[in-house]
Amino acid sequence: MNLKKTIKLLAIIGLFVPAAQPAAGQDLLARQAPVDRRMKAVDTVALKNLIDKENLQSPAAELYDDWNNKYAHRTTELPDSFRINLRHFCMPTTSRVITSNFGSRWGRQHKGLDIKVYIGDTIRAAFAGKVRIVRYEGGGYGKYIVIRHPNGLETIYGHLSKQLVEEDQTVRAGEVIGLGGNTGRSTGSHLHFETRLCGVALNPAIFFDFRNQDITADSYLFRRNGYEHESAEATRLRGKVGNGGYTREMVQGTPAQDSGERMYHKVETGETLASIAEKRGVTIARICELNHIRRNARIRPGQMLRYS
């Protein structure tokens, strides 16, 4: 009797053991799942770090055929459209003063913006990237730097008094790369700033708002068939000459003389066009003509008015 019971018990156990094995396997999988998720997260972070490192070593490789330290810019085929990421930026200078726009100037194309800086002012990298050119060009850029960025842009910083980076060096956005100057083909200290895509100069006013020290958006969708219109609109909105302070000589200079030099007056509280004209030795009509304003236009403290 006991033998029969033992055999029956073993038979019942034999029936339940196979059914229990998948459950045990499922428990093992359940315990393993969080580990797998953690390993996947680690793999993802490692992959992202690797991609970021490769991007810094060869920024925007999908747009450029090669990496060289010979040419400041060499035009290649532009894509029909390309989205440029503008986040994680730094303004190259704290100056808000544009002294010359992008576009036609003196019968030739001006390929960047001229921003008023003084000799020795800090110049910073606009985005993270890799320095491609550090050179001197006496008849043009003077001491200049070219940086290629992972977002596809190359930025050029011209007329520097000193270059503080080397070719093939990786830099962070906001890292100091040089000092403002007046080297090369320049009539006064300023930063010549260019933004190029595939070697083609694009209007920096599309991306940067120097007056507000900010970018215009998180990204910009470049489209070949719409760029010219967008560039003109950017100049109208953000590329106006004279947005801010000027040199002490330009602001506090003596009454205007027929020297051909542009002279500006910074409006103080309580001043009028008539008082400014008298102080600077010019007519109200001349101030209105130079600044494209009417005689009854409202002027505000801090406003810059050209009077010569």
Summary of the structure (lengths in Angstrom):
residues: 308
radius of gyration: 31.5
end to end distance: 123.7
largest distance: 130.3
contacts: 883
relative contact order: 0.12
helix: 30%
strand: 26%
